[in-house]
Amino acid sequence: MSFPLLTATAALPALGAVATAAVPAARRTAAKWLALLVSVGTLVLAAIQLVRFEPGGSRYQLTESHAWIKDFGVRYELGVDGIGVALIGLTALLIPFIIAAGWHDADPLETHSSRWRPTQGFFALILAVEAMVVLSFEATDVFLFYILFEAMLIPMYFLIGGFGDRAAPSQYGAAAPGQGDEAAATQRSYAAVKFLLYNLVGGLIMLAAVIGLYVVAGSFSLNEIAAARASGSLHMETNTERLLFLGFFFAFAVKAPLWPLHTWLPNAMGEATAPVAVLITAVVDKVGTFAMLRFCLQLFPEASKWATPVIVVLAVISIIYGALLAVGQRDIKRLVAYASISHFGFIIMGIFAMTSQGQSGATLYMVNHGISTAALMLVAGFLISRRGSRLISDYGGVQKVAPVLAGTFLIGGLATLSLPGLAPFVSEFLVLVGTFSRYPAAGVVATLGIVLAALYVLVLYQRTMTGPVKAEIQGMPDLKVRELLVVAPLIALLIFLGVYPKPLTNIVNPAVGHTMSDVQKKDPNPVVEAAK
């Protein structure tokens, strides 16, 4: 029996979460190091997955299958394709940086002991989320995926509501300890409850669709259902397939998030710590767009084509709406949140453009958006922790007193606006090319999002980093060694993948080819007018 690599990759952070939570209360530093070591170990296992995965091999590789709930036909089935293995790599890569960036985010408040935060619990919850996300990228049993899809909401709820943003009281003008604590706690609770309710409603609708799928197909196995559909032994009535598709898609659109189901994200990211905000948008939300590719298109190909025009319109609205609201934001973290809504619009538009360029670009966008958002948001978190404020107007002249911080912030921002030479540019270009070849009007309108992205990123940098040095900024320290170790690898990766994206495209393109085959779509032939 071969080593169960997929199970091990998810089991290590799950066991690490239990071990971290069990560390004695007085050994906070030991708990941090344990969590970091577990996350690095998970990254090693994810790297082994990438090495062992053969892009030209079978669609799902490293598979595992065991009986679980026999009476209901539920199996513990795992397998990864090129898209799944790339997103597992992204998740495993980001978690060590998230842990290192949040090293002090859950430390006790020495001057206000009644607000003590269990450090062990904070890092244990992060590892628990990692375990569930990794396993969701591996699951090929629909019921198993649904359980993970819902279960990850619980640790995220506590990370948002119990460990919300707290800019440390400092010499830079933060409020006195305890001041505004009650209002801040209320905002955190509201954001956490809103996050939970939105996603629970989506999950309940998906549960009804999962049950309906089992009634129609007699199985929860993705491979069995797809094979039965391909052979013609399973036929779904048109209305039935469309209803089941809508049940799945609604849940994924909430998670993604897609306009108009997006409103929980700015609250959640605004009230969470910067590392947890990265966990939300760069890791957890990718489960929604990944599931659109794996489940919606593969299980319901005809319904996917039927819904495509509406979904493309919604995606374009998300792109423009998110960018416009980012332009008007006064809060740094909410600006990044609305920018992410715009970026998810690009991802979903690429998926449903039903072209190989669009879907390859969408998958690359998931990876590259995760890296670029992590770089920008983590540097923003370091900035906010120094000043004690998330308001853009409270900053000015930072580049003169903290040039390294300002420089890394600029690179993260330029990646967010998809500057050529940085990783997101390749993704966005492929999405737009793939969309334009089939839906030219949508492709043209979506390009406005690029212009707006340049506006909100450059204005943000100008207002915070340039100009006269504000009195509260005087003496602000530059990035420390730990912070540099968090940011530098992300920036290096953005540059590397921007110049040489081939390692990713080699893994992703065969999986995209399978998805295109599922929906029986071919790329449009270019139209060339004959010379007169």
Helices and strands as residue ranges (DSSP letters): H 5-22, H 28-52, E 61-69, G 70-72, E 74-80, H 82-101, G 113-115, H 119-138, H 142-151, H 153-162, H 181-217, H 222-231, H 238-255, H 264-271, H 274-278, I 279-284, H 286-291, I 292-296, H 297-299, H 301-327, H 332-352, H 356-387, G 392-394, H 398-401, H 403-416, H 423-436, H 440-446, H 448-465, G 471-473, H 481-499, H 502-518
